């Protein structure tokens, strides 16, 4: 039986879908909705969040969340392009996965600068 290289993209797609489904809504609530309705008070100030994200473990977690979400979105965009009738799958794959790779690299650079 021939081995396939499809396991890596499918892992990134599935893991990204899990992250988007379970973790991203909580992050949106904590950083967007809760402060708007007066929860957390001063806990989300710039100084507090900068110190929080300065921890290497938090950086690693944020890296995982953002990178997996980017690769999940890339695969979904590839499938949507096919559904819209764009049959140049090779070119679409290069573009969307290339953008996911650029987003991953930009995330690494941004987190290292903190």
C-alpha positions in Angstrom: 0.0 0.0 0.0 1.4 3.4 -1.0 1.9 6.0 1.7 0.1 9.3 1.3 1.2 12.8 2.4 -2.4 13.8 3.1 -2.1 13.2 6.8 -0.3 16.4 7.6 -2.8 18.8 5.9 -5.7 16.9 7.3 -4.2 17.0 10.8 -3.7 20.8 10.5 -7.3 21.1 9.2 -8.9 19.0 12.0 -6.8 20.6 14.8 -7.6 24.0 13.5 -11.3 23.3 13.3 -11.2 22.1 16.9 -9.4 25.2 18.0 -11.8 27.5 16.2 -14.8 25.7 17.5 -13.8 25.5 21.2 -11.2 28.0 22.1 -11.8 31.0 19.7 -15.3 31.8 21.1 -14.0 31.9 24.6 -11.1 34.2 23.5 -13.6 36.5 21.7 -15.8 36.7 24.9 -12.9 37.3 27.2 -11.1 40.0 25.1 -14.1 41.5 23.3 -17.5 41.1 24.9 -16.7 40.9 28.6 -14.8 44.2 28.8 -17.5 45.9 26.9 -20.1 44.9 29.5 -17.8 45.9 32.4 -16.4 42.5 33.4 -12.7 42.1 34.4 -12.3 45.8 35.2 -8.6 46.7 34.7 -7.4 43.1 34.2 -7.2 43.6 30.4 -5.0 46.7 30.4 -2.0 46.9 28.1 0.5 46.5 30.9 -1.3 43.4 32.3 -1.8 41.8 29.0 1.8 42.5 27.9 3.1 40.8 31.0 0.8 37.9 30.5 1.7 37.3 26.9 5.4 37.8 27.8 5.4 34.3 29.4 6.9 31.7 27.0 4.1 29.1 27.6 1.4 31.6 26.8 3.3 32.6 23.6 3.4 28.9 22.6 -0.3 28.5 23.2 -1.1 31.6 21.2 1.1 30.4 18.4 -0.7 27.1 18.3 -4.1 28.8 18.2 -3.3 31.3 15.5 -1.3 28.9 13.3 -3.9 26.1 13.5 -6.7 28.5 12.8 -4.8 29.9 9.7 -4.3 26.4 8.3 -7.9 25.5 8.9 -9.0 28.6 7.1 -6.7 27.9 4.2 -8.2 24.5 3.6 -11.7 25.8 3.9 -10.9 28.5 1.4 -9.5 25.9 -1.0 -12.7 23.9 -0.7 -14.8 27.0 -1.2 -12.9 27.9 -4.3 -13.6 24.5 -5.7 -17.3 24.9 -4.8 -17.4 28.2 -6.7 -16.1 26.6 -9.8 -12.4 27.4 -9.7 -10.9 24.2 -10.9 -7.2 25.3 -10.9 -6.6 23.3 -7.6 -2.9 23.5 -7.9 -2.8 27.3 -8.1 -5.4 27.7 -5.4 -3.5 25.3 -3.1 -0.3 27.3 -3.6 -2.0 30.6 -2.9 -4.1 29.6 0.2 -1.4 27.4 1.8 1.2 30.0 1.0 -0.9 32.6 2.8 -1.2 30.2 5.8 2.5 29.8 5.8 3.1 33.5 5.7 0.6 34.0 8.5 2.4 31.4 10.5 5.7 33.0 10.0 4.3 36.5 10.8 2.8 35.0 14.0 6.2 33.6 15.1 7.9 37.0 14.4 5.2 39.0 16.2 5.3 36.7 19.3 9.1 36.8 19.4 9.0 40.6 19.4 6.9 40.7 22.6 
